[in-house]
Amino acid sequence: AGPGVELTLFGGYRSGDDFNVVDAFDDFLEPRLEIEDGDVYGAILAIPLTDDFFLEFLYSTQETTLTERGGLFEPDLELSDLDVTYIHAGVLYQWSPGQLRPFIDAGLGVAILDPSVSFLDQESRLSGHIGGGVKIFFNEHLGLRVEGRALWADLNDEAFHDDRCCRDRRSESDDLFQGEATAGIIFKF
């Protein structure tokens, strides 16, 4: 059987990250924002271009917590629950056309960081991923996809504006890096 459209529903684990921020009232102590590790789930739609190349659409989301780690003399402060969602378009290359198919993939899109509190703004940022793994097909229409993925988002200098009093919690590193390990069921049509 030739290539077909694949829908993968997956779950797994995503690492968090932390980054320096500049506080308009406290530049000296430079607190850090931390995104906690947690569960991730999502879906991938893969459309074959050839037997080996696929156009892929990724939706991957994590419900986590955003914490401001205390500076030199301050305790940690949990700011908000936070949803971190990546929506990407990309390509996948697979080889070994049998039941076991190793692959690599990459994509670009948007990272949406959505805090649950009203005083922090939702942020949409340019993002990308690279990954690799293996597809194991049980039959022509059903399989298992196991993957590791590195995710990046450009936070630039305006991430997480605090509306309470003209405070900006701006990233100095300008980037968010996360990794995720997932497994999912492939439905091939």
LOVO-799091 format. One record per residue (C-alpha): residue number from 1; residue in one letter; chain; z negated, y negated, x negated. Coordinates in steps of 0.25 Angstrom, whole numbers, plus 5000, padded with zeros to 4 digits. Layout:
<rs>
<r><zaro>NUM</zaro><ropa>A</ropa><mido>A</mido><w>Z</w><v>Y</v><u>X</u></r>
...
</rs>
This chain:
<rs>
<r><zaro>1</zaro><ropa>A</ropa><mido>A</mido><w>5000</w><v>5000</v><u>5000</u></r>
<r><zaro>2</zaro><ropa>G</ropa><mido>A</mido><w>5003</w><v>4986</v><u>4995</u></r>
<r><zaro>3</zaro><ropa>P</ropa><mido>A</mido><w>4994</w><v>4974</v><u>4994</u></r>
<r><zaro>4</zaro><ropa>G</ropa><mido>A</mido><w>4988</w><v>4969</v><u>5007</u></r>
<r><zaro>5</zaro><ropa>V</ropa><mido>A</mido><w>4979</w><v>4957</v><u>5011</u></r>
<r><zaro>6</zaro><ropa>E</ropa><mido>A</mido><w>4965</w><v>4960</v><u>5007</u></r>
<r><zaro>7</zaro><ropa>L</ropa><mido>A</mido><w>4952</w><v>4954</v><u>5014</u></r>
<r><zaro>8</zaro><ropa>T</ropa><mido>A</mido><w>4939</w><v>4956</v><u>5006</u></r>
<r><zaro>9</zaro><ropa>L</ropa><mido>A</mido><w>4925</w><v>4954</v><u>5012</u></r>
<r><zaro>10</zaro><ropa>F</ropa><mido>A</mido><w>4915</w><v>4953</v><u>5001</u></r>
<r><zaro>11</zaro><ropa>G</ropa><mido>A</mido><w>4901</w><v>4951</v><u>4997</u></r>
<r><zaro>12</zaro><ropa>G</ropa><mido>A</mido><w>4893</w><v>4949</v><u>4984</u></r>
<r><zaro>13</zaro><ropa>Y</ropa><mido>A</mido><w>4884</w><v>4941</v><u>4976</u></r>
<r><zaro>14</zaro><ropa>R</ropa><mido>A</mido><w>4887</w><v>4927</v><u>4970</u></r>
<r><zaro>15</zaro><ropa>S</ropa><mido>A</mido><w>4880</w><v>4920</v><u>4958</u></r>
<r><zaro>16</zaro><ropa>G</ropa><mido>A</mido><w>4874</w><v>4906</v><u>4959</u></r>
<r><zaro>17</zaro><ropa>D</ropa><mido>A</mido><w>4876</w><v>4895</v><u>4950</u></r>
<r><zaro>18</zaro><ropa>D</ropa><mido>A</mido><w>4868</w><v>4882</v><u>4946</u></r>
<r><zaro>19</zaro><ropa>F</ropa><mido>A</mido><w>4873</w><v>4869</v><u>4940</u></r>
<r><zaro>20</zaro><ropa>N</ropa><mido>A</mido><w>4867</w><v>4856</v><u>4935</u></r>
<r><zaro>21</zaro><ropa>V</ropa><mido>A</mido><w>4867</w><v>4844</v><u>4945</u></r>
<r><zaro>22</zaro><ropa>V</ropa><mido>A</mido><w>4865</w><v>4829</v><u>4943</u></r>
<r><zaro>23</zaro><ropa>D</ropa><mido>A</mido><w>4855</w><v>4823</v><u>4953</u></r>
<r><zaro>24</zaro><ropa>A</ropa><mido>A</mido><w>4857</w><v>4808</v><u>4955</u></r>
<r><zaro>25</zaro><ropa>F</ropa><mido>A</mido><w>4842</w><v>4806</v><u>4954</u></r>
<r><zaro>26</zaro><ropa>D</ropa><mido>A</mido><w>4839</w><v>4816</v><u>4943</u></r>
<r><zaro>27</zaro><ropa>D</ropa><mido>A</mido><w>4849</w><v>4817</v><u>4933</u></r>
<r><zaro>28</zaro><ropa>F</ropa><mido>A</mido><w>4839</w><v>4820</v><u>4922</u></r>
<r><zaro>29</zaro><ropa>L</ropa><mido>A</mido><w>4834</w><v>4833</v><u>4928</u></r>
<r><zaro>30</zaro><ropa>E</ropa><mido>A</mido><w>4848</w><v>4838</v><u>4932</u></r>
<r><zaro>31</zaro><ropa>P</ropa><mido>A</mido><w>4844</w><v>4849</v><u>4943</u></r>
<r><zaro>32</zaro><ropa>R</ropa><mido>A</mido><w>4853</w><v>4861</v><u>4945</u></r>
<r><zaro>33</zaro><ropa>L</ropa><mido>A</mido><w>4859</w><v>4867</v><u>4958</u></r>
<r><zaro>34</zaro><ropa>E</ropa><mido>A</mido><w>4859</w><v>4882</v><u>4959</u></r>
<r><zaro>35</zaro><ropa>I</ropa><mido>A</mido><w>4867</w><v>4890</v><u>4968</u></r>
<r><zaro>36</zaro><ropa>E</ropa><mido>A</mido><w>4860</w><v>4904</v><u>4970</u></r>
<r><zaro>37</zaro><ropa>D</ropa><mido>A</mido><w>4866</w><v>4917</v><u>4969</u></r>
<r><zaro>38</zaro><ropa>G</ropa><mido>A</mido><w>4869</w><v>4925</v><u>4982</u></r>
<r><zaro>39</zaro><ropa>D</ropa><mido>A</mido><w>4877</w><v>4934</v><u>4991</u></r>
<r><zaro>40</zaro><ropa>V</ropa><mido>A</mido><w>4892</w><v>4930</v><u>4993</u></r>
<r><zaro>41</zaro><ropa>Y</ropa><mido>A</mido><w>4902</w><v>4935</v><u>5003</u></r>
<r><zaro>42</zaro><ropa>G</ropa><mido>A</mido><w>4916</w><v>4932</v><u>5007</u></r>
<r><zaro>43</zaro><ropa>A</ropa><mido>A</mido><w>4931</w><v>4936</v><u>5009</u></r>
<r><zaro>44</zaro><ropa>I</ropa><mido>A</mido><w>4943</w><v>4937</v><u>5001</u></r>
<r><zaro>45</zaro><ropa>L</ropa><mido>A</mido><w>4957</w><v>4937</v><u>5007</u></r>
<r><zaro>46</zaro><ropa>A</ropa><mido>A</mido><w>4968</w><v>4943</v><u>4997</u></r>
<r><zaro>47</zaro><ropa>I</ropa><mido>A</mido><w>4983</w><v>4942</v><u>5000</u></r>
<r><zaro>48</zaro><ropa>P</ropa><mido>A</mido><w>4992</w><v>4950</v><u>4991</u></r>
<r><zaro>49</zaro><ropa>L</ropa><mido>A</mido><w>5003</w><v>4942</v><u>4983</u></r>
<r><zaro>50</zaro><ropa>T</ropa><mido>A</mido><w>5007</w><v>4955</v><u>4976</u></r>
<r><zaro>51</zaro><ropa>D</ropa><mido>A</mido><w>5001</w><v>4968</v><u>4973</u></r>
<r><zaro>52</zaro><ropa>D</ropa><mido>A</mido><w>4992</w><v>4962</v><u>4963</u></r>
<r><zaro>53</zaro><ropa>F</ropa><mido>A</mido><w>4990</w><v>4948</v><u>4967</u></r>
<r><zaro>54</zaro><ropa>F</ropa><mido>A</mido><w>4982</w><v>4942</v><u>4979</u></r>
<r><zaro>55</zaro><ropa>L</ropa><mido>A</mido><w>4980</w><v>4928</v><u>4985</u></r>
<r><zaro>56</zaro><ropa>E</ropa><mido>A</mido><w>4965</w><v>4928</v><u>4988</u></r>
<r><zaro>57</zaro><ropa>F</ropa><mido>A</mido><w>4956</w><v>4919</v><u>4997</u></r>
<r><zaro>58</zaro><ropa>L</ropa><mido>A</mido><w>4941</w><v>4920</v><u>4994</u></r>
<r><zaro>59</zaro><ropa>Y</ropa><mido>A</mido><w>4930</w><v>4916</v><u>5003</u></r>
<r><zaro>60</zaro><ropa>S</ropa><mido>A</mido><w>4916</w><v>4918</v><u>4996</u></r>
<r><zaro>61</zaro><ropa>T</ropa><mido>A</mido><w>4903</w><v>4912</v><u>5001</u></r>
<r><zaro>62</zaro><ropa>Q</ropa><mido>A</mido><w>4888</w><v>4913</v><u>4996</u></r>
<r><zaro>63</zaro><ropa>E</ropa><mido>A</mido><w>4876</w><v>4908</v><u>5004</u></r>
<r><zaro>64</zaro><ropa>T</ropa><mido>A</mido><w>4866</w><v>4903</v><u>4993</u></r>
<r><zaro>65</zaro><ropa>T</ropa><mido>A</mido><w>4856</w><v>4892</v><u>4989</u></r>
<r><zaro>66</zaro><ropa>L</ropa><mido>A</mido><w>4858</w><v>4879</v><u>4982</u></r>
<r><zaro>67</zaro><ropa>T</ropa><mido>A</mido><w>4845</w><v>4876</v><u>4973</u></r>
<r><zaro>68</zaro><ropa>E</ropa><mido>A</mido><w>4843</w><v>4863</v><u>4965</u></r>
<r><zaro>69</zaro><ropa>R</ropa><mido>A</mido><w>4835</w><v>4869</v><u>4953</u></r>
<r><zaro>70</zaro><ropa>G</ropa><mido>A</mido><w>4824</w><v>4859</v><u>4949</u></r>
<r><zaro>71</zaro><ropa>G</ropa><mido>A</mido><w>4826</w><v>4850</v><u>4937</u></r>
<r><zaro>72</zaro><ropa>L</ropa><mido>A</mido><w>4815</w><v>4849</v><u>4926</u></r>
<r><zaro>73</zaro><ropa>F</ropa><mido>A</mido><w>4804</w><v>4847</v><u>4935</u></r>
<r><zaro>74</zaro><ropa>E</ropa><mido>A</mido><w>4809</w><v>4851</v><u>4949</u></r>
<r><zaro>75</zaro><ropa>P</ropa><mido>A</mido><w>4808</w><v>4864</v><u>4957</u></r>
<r><zaro>76</zaro><ropa>D</ropa><mido>A</mido><w>4821</w><v>4871</v><u>4962</u></r>
<r><zaro>77</zaro><ropa>L</ropa><mido>A</mido><w>4825</w><v>4865</v><u>4976</u></r>
<r><zaro>78</zaro><ropa>E</ropa><mido>A</mido><w>4833</w><v>4874</v><u>4985</u></r>
<r><zaro>79</zaro><ropa>L</ropa><mido>A</mido><w>4844</w><v>4864</v><u>4991</u></r>
<r><zaro>80</zaro><ropa>S</ropa><mido>A</mido><w>4852</w><v>4872</v><u>5001</u></r>
<r><zaro>81</zaro><ropa>D</ropa><mido>A</mido><w>4858</w><v>4885</v><u>5005</u></r>
<r><zaro>82</zaro><ropa>L</ropa><mido>A</mido><w>4872</w><v>4885</v><u>5000</u></r>
<r><zaro>83</zaro><ropa>D</ropa><mido>A</mido><w>4885</w><v>4892</v><u>5004</u></r>
<r><zaro>84</zaro><ropa>V</ropa><mido>A</mido><w>4894</w><v>4893</v><u>4992</u></r>
<r><zaro>85</zaro><ropa>T</ropa><mido>A</mido><w>4908</w><v>4897</v><u>4997</u></r>
<r><zaro>86</zaro><ropa>Y</ropa><mido>A</mido><w>4921</w><v>4899</v><u>4989</u></r>
<r><zaro>87</zaro><ropa>I</ropa><mido>A</mido><w>4935</w><v>4899</v><u>4995</u></r>
<r><zaro>88</zaro><ropa>H</ropa><mido>A</mido><w>4946</w><v>4902</v><u>4986</u></r>
<r><zaro>89</zaro><ropa>A</ropa><mido>A</mido><w>4961</w><v>4906</v><u>4985</u></r>
<r><zaro>90</zaro><ropa>G</ropa><mido>A</mido><w>4965</w><v>4914</v><u>4973</u></r>
<r><zaro>91</zaro><ropa>V</ropa><mido>A</mido><w>4972</w><v>4926</v><u>4967</u></r>
<r><zaro>92</zaro><ropa>L</ropa><mido>A</mido><w>4969</w><v>4940</v><u>4964</u></r>
<r><zaro>93</zaro><ropa>Y</ropa><mido>A</mido><w>4976</w><v>4950</v><u>4954</u></r>
<r><zaro>94</zaro><ropa>Q</ropa><mido>A</mido><w>4973</w><v>4965</v><u>4955</u></r>
<r><zaro>95</zaro><ropa>W</ropa><mido>A</mido><w>4978</w><v>4976</v><u>4947</u></r>
<r><zaro>96</zaro><ropa>S</ropa><mido>A</mido><w>4978</w><v>4991</v><u>4949</u></r>
<r><zaro>97</zaro><ropa>P</ropa><mido>A</mido><w>4984</w><v>4993</v><u>4962</u></r>
<r><zaro>98</zaro><ropa>G</ropa><mido>A</mido><w>4976</w><v>5006</v><u>4966</u></r>
<r><zaro>99</zaro><ropa>Q</ropa><mido>A</mido><w>4963</w><v>5007</v><u>4973</u></r>
<r><zaro>100</zaro><ropa>L</ropa><mido>A</mido><w>4955</w><v>5000</v><u>4962</u></r>
<r><zaro>101</zaro><ropa>R</ropa><mido>A</mido><w>4961</w><v>4985</v><u>4960</u></r>
<r><zaro>102</zaro><ropa>P</ropa><mido>A</mido><w>4954</w><v>4976</v><u>4950</u></r>
<r><zaro>103</zaro><ropa>F</ropa><mido>A</mido><w>4957</w><v>4961</v><u>4952</u></r>
<r><zaro>104</zaro><ropa>I</ropa><mido>A</mido><w>4955</w><v>4947</v><u>4947</u></r>
<r><zaro>105</zaro><ropa>D</ropa><mido>A</mido><w>4955</w><v>4935</v><u>4956</u></r>
<r><zaro>106</zaro><ropa>A</ropa><mido>A</mido><w>4954</w><v>4920</v><u>4955</u></r>
<r><zaro>107</zaro><ropa>G</ropa><mido>A</mido><w>4954</w><v>4908</v><u>4965</u></r>
<r><zaro>108</zaro><ropa>L</ropa><mido>A</mido><w>4951</w><v>4894</v><u>4968</u></r>
<r><zaro>109</zaro><ropa>G</ropa><mido>A</mido><w>4946</w><v>4887</v><u>4980</u></r>
<r><zaro>110</zaro><ropa>V</ropa><mido>A</mido><w>4934</w><v>4880</v><u>4985</u></r>
<r><zaro>111</zaro><ropa>A</ropa><mido>A</mido><w>4919</w><v>4882</v><u>4984</u></r>
<r><zaro>112</zaro><ropa>I</ropa><mido>A</mido><w>4910</w><v>4877</v><u>4996</u></r>
<r><zaro>113</zaro><ropa>L</ropa><mido>A</mido><w>4896</w><v>4874</v><u>4993</u></r>
<r><zaro>114</zaro><ropa>D</ropa><mido>A</mido><w>4889</w><v>4872</v><u>5006</u></r>
<r><zaro>115</zaro><ropa>P</ropa><mido>A</mido><w>4874</w><v>4869</v><u>5006</u></r>
<r><zaro>116</zaro><ropa>S</ropa><mido>A</mido><w>4866</w><v>4870</v><u>5019</u></r>
<r><zaro>117</zaro><ropa>V</ropa><mido>A</mido><w>4859</w><v>4857</v><u>5018</u></r>
<r><zaro>118</zaro><ropa>S</ropa><mido>A</mido><w>4865</w><v>4844</v><u>5023</u></r>
<r><zaro>119</zaro><ropa>F</ropa><mido>A</mido><w>4861</w><v>4836</v><u>5011</u></r>
<r><zaro>120</zaro><ropa>L</ropa><mido>A</mido><w>4870</w><v>4844</v><u>5001</u></r>
<r><zaro>121</zaro><ropa>D</ropa><mido>A</mido><w>4885</w><v>4843</v><u>5004</u></r>
<r><zaro>122</zaro><ropa>Q</ropa><mido>A</mido><w>4895</w><v>4855</v><u>5005</u></r>
<r><zaro>123</zaro><ropa>E</ropa><mido>A</mido><w>4904</w><v>4855</v><u>4993</u></r>
<r><zaro>124</zaro><ropa>S</ropa><mido>A</mido><w>4918</w><v>4861</v><u>4992</u></r>
<r><zaro>125</zaro><ropa>R</ropa><mido>A</mido><w>4922</w><v>4863</v><u>4977</u></r>
<r><zaro>126</zaro><ropa>L</ropa><mido>A</mido><w>4934</w><v>4869</v><u>4970</u></r>
<r><zaro>127</zaro><ropa>S</ropa><mido>A</mido><w>4931</w><v>4883</v><u>4965</u></r>
<r><zaro>128</zaro><ropa>G</ropa><mido>A</mido><w>4937</w><v>4895</v><u>4959</u></r>
<r><zaro>129</zaro><ropa>H</ropa><mido>A</mido><w>4935</w><v>4910</v><u>4956</u></r>
<r><zaro>130</zaro><ropa>I</ropa><mido>A</mido><w>4939</w><v>4921</v><u>4947</u></r>
<r><zaro>131</zaro><ropa>G</ropa><mido>A</mido><w>4935</w><v>4936</v><u>4949</u></r>
<r><zaro>132</zaro><ropa>G</ropa><mido>A</mido><w>4939</w><v>4950</v><u>4948</u></r>
<r><zaro>133</zaro><ropa>G</ropa><mido>A</mido><w>4935</w><v>4964</v><u>4953</u></r>
<r><zaro>134</zaro><ropa>V</ropa><mido>A</mido><w>4941</w><v>4976</v><u>4959</u></r>
<r><zaro>135</zaro><ropa>K</ropa><mido>A</mido><w>4946</w><v>4980</v><u>4973</u></r>
<r><zaro>136</zaro><ropa>I</ropa><mido>A</mido><w>4944</w><v>4995</v><u>4977</u></r>
<r><zaro>137</zaro><ropa>F</ropa><mido>A</mido><w>4952</w><v>5000</v><u>4989</u></r>
<r><zaro>138</zaro><ropa>F</ropa><mido>A</mido><w>4947</w><v>5011</v><u>4997</u></r>
<r><zaro>139</zaro><ropa>N</ropa><mido>A</mido><w>4960</w><v>5012</v><u>5005</u></r>
<r><zaro>140</zaro><ropa>E</ropa><mido>A</mido><w>4972</w><v>5003</v><u>5008</u></r>
<r><zaro>141</zaro><ropa>H</ropa><mido>A</mido><w>4964</w><v>4993</v><u>5017</u></r>
<r><zaro>142</zaro><ropa>L</ropa><mido>A</mido><w>4950</w><v>4994</v><u>5011</u></r>
<r><zaro>143</zaro><ropa>G</ropa><mido>A</mido><w>4944</w><v>4991</v><u>4998</u></r>
<r><zaro>144</zaro><ropa>L</ropa><mido>A</mido><w>4932</w><v>4985</v><u>4990</u></r>
<r><zaro>145</zaro><ropa>R</ropa><mido>A</mido><w>4933</w><v>4972</v><u>4981</u></r>
<r><zaro>146</zaro><ropa>V</ropa><mido>A</mido><w>4923</w><v>4970</v><u>4970</u></r>
<r><zaro>147</zaro><ropa>E</ropa><mido>A</mido><w>4924</w><v>4957</v><u>4963</u></r>
<r><zaro>148</zaro><ropa>G</ropa><mido>A</mido><w>4917</w><v>4947</v><u>4954</u></r>
<r><zaro>149</zaro><ropa>R</ropa><mido>A</mido><w>4920</w><v>4932</v><u>4955</u></r>
<r><zaro>150</zaro><ropa>A</ropa><mido>A</mido><w>4917</w><v>4920</v><u>4947</u></r>
<r><zaro>151</zaro><ropa>L</ropa><mido>A</mido><w>4917</w><v>4907</v><u>4956</u></r>
<r><zaro>152</zaro><ropa>W</ropa><mido>A</mido><w>4918</w><v>4892</v><u>4951</u></r>
<r><zaro>153</zaro><ropa>A</ropa><mido>A</mido><w>4916</w><v>4879</v><u>4959</u></r>
<r><zaro>154</zaro><ropa>D</ropa><mido>A</mido><w>4918</w><v>4865</v><u>4954</u></r>
<r><zaro>155</zaro><ropa>L</ropa><mido>A</mido><w>4906</w><v>4857</v><u>4958</u></r>
<r><zaro>156</zaro><ropa>N</ropa><mido>A</mido><w>4911</w><v>4844</v><u>4951</u></r>
<r><zaro>157</zaro><ropa>D</ropa><mido>A</mido><w>4900</w><v>4833</v><u>4951</u></r>
<r><zaro>158</zaro><ropa>E</ropa><mido>A</mido><w>4897</w><v>4831</v><u>4966</u></r>
<r><zaro>159</zaro><ropa>A</ropa><mido>A</mido><w>4892</w><v>4845</v><u>4971</u></r>
<r><zaro>160</zaro><ropa>F</ropa><mido>A</mido><w>4881</w><v>4844</v><u>4981</u></r>
<r><zaro>161</zaro><ropa>H</ropa><mido>A</mido><w>4879</w><v>4830</v><u>4985</u></r>
<r><zaro>162</zaro><ropa>D</ropa><mido>A</mido><w>4865</w><v>4828</v><u>4991</u></r>
<r><zaro>163</zaro><ropa>D</ropa><mido>A</mido><w>4866</w><v>4819</v><u>5003</u></r>
<r><zaro>164</zaro><ropa>R</ropa><mido>A</mido><w>4851</w><v>4816</v><u>5003</u></r>
<r><zaro>165</zaro><ropa>C</ropa><mido>A</mido><w>4851</w><v>4804</v><u>4994</u></r>
<r><zaro>166</zaro><ropa>C</ropa><mido>A</mido><w>4864</w><v>4802</v><u>4986</u></r>
<r><zaro>167</zaro><ropa>R</ropa><mido>A</mido><w>4860</w><v>4814</v><u>4977</u></r>
<r><zaro>168</zaro><ropa>D</ropa><mido>A</mido><w>4871</w><v>4822</v><u>4970</u></r>
<r><zaro>169</zaro><ropa>R</ropa><mido>A</mido><w>4869</w><v>4836</v><u>4964</u></r>
<r><zaro>170</zaro><ropa>R</ropa><mido>A</mido><w>4881</w><v>4836</v><u>4955</u></r>
<r><zaro>171</zaro><ropa>S</ropa><mido>A</mido><w>4885</w><v>4848</v><u>4947</u></r>
<r><zaro>172</zaro><ropa>E</ropa><mido>A</mido><w>4886</w><v>4845</v><u>4932</u></r>
<r><zaro>173</zaro><ropa>S</ropa><mido>A</mido><w>4893</w><v>4858</v><u>4928</u></r>
<r><zaro>174</zaro><ropa>D</ropa><mido>A</mido><w>4903</w><v>4855</v><u>4939</u></r>
<r><zaro>175</zaro><ropa>D</ropa><mido>A</mido><w>4905</w><v>4870</v><u>4942</u></r>
<r><zaro>176</zaro><ropa>L</ropa><mido>A</mido><w>4898</w><v>4881</v><u>4950</u></r>
<r><zaro>177</zaro><ropa>F</ropa><mido>A</mido><w>4900</w><v>4895</v><u>4945</u></r>
<r><zaro>178</zaro><ropa>Q</ropa><mido>A</mido><w>4897</w><v>4908</v><u>4953</u></r>
<r><zaro>179</zaro><ropa>G</ropa><mido>A</mido><w>4900</w><v>4922</v><u>4952</u></r>
<r><zaro>180</zaro><ropa>E</ropa><mido>A</mido><w>4901</w><v>4933</v><u>4963</u></r>
<r><zaro>181</zaro><ropa>A</ropa><mido>A</mido><w>4902</w><v>4948</v><u>4964</u></r>
<r><zaro>182</zaro><ropa>T</ropa><mido>A</mido><w>4907</w><v>4953</v><u>4977</u></r>
<r><zaro>183</zaro><ropa>A</ropa><mido>A</mido><w>4912</w><v>4966</v><u>4984</u></r>
<r><zaro>184</zaro><ropa>G</ropa><mido>A</mido><w>4920</w><v>4967</v><u>4996</u></r>
<r><zaro>185</zaro><ropa>I</ropa><mido>A</mido><w>4928</w><v>4975</v><u>5006</u></r>
<r><zaro>186</zaro><ropa>I</ropa><mido>A</mido><w>4943</w><v>4973</v><u>5005</u></r>
<r><zaro>187</zaro><ropa>F</ropa><mido>A</mido><w>4951</w><v>4974</v><u>5018</u></r>
<r><zaro>188</zaro><ropa>K</ropa><mido>A</mido><w>4966</w><v>4976</v><u>5015</u></r>
<r><zaro>189</zaro><ropa>F</ropa><mido>A</mido><w>4977</w><v>4973</v><u>5025</u></r>
</rs>
